[in-house]
Amino acid sequence: MGIGCRGNVVSVSGDSEVRRRLLEMGFCNGATVEVIRRAPLGDPIEFRLRGYHLSLRGEQAKHVTIAQT
């Protein structure tokens, strides 16, 4: 997803620890996510999710599947 794009979380994958951590941060099915910006080299990525801003490394973000709206 590009900067400014929005979408809804479809699924969260990964091993149990990574998946649990992402779910605790709010990446639950149906949650609306917006890409705010990326670091100059593309990692980390800042998201707006459930009223707050959250930055994830690309390695973490690849476990979240988002359907663009």
C-alpha positions, 0 to 999 in steps of 0.5 A: 500500500502506498502513502495515504492509502487505506484498507481493512485488516483481512488476516494476521499470520506469523508464529504465535508470538508475532501474531499475538503481538500484532493483535494486541496492537490492534491489527484485528480483522476488520480494523481500518488501517492507513499508511501515513509515511515510510522511512527514507529507506522504506523501513519502518512504516507508520500506520494510523490504526484505531485512533493512534499512530504505530510504526512497524518494521517491514518484517512485522508488517508482512504478517498483516494482510490488508484489503485496500478500500 
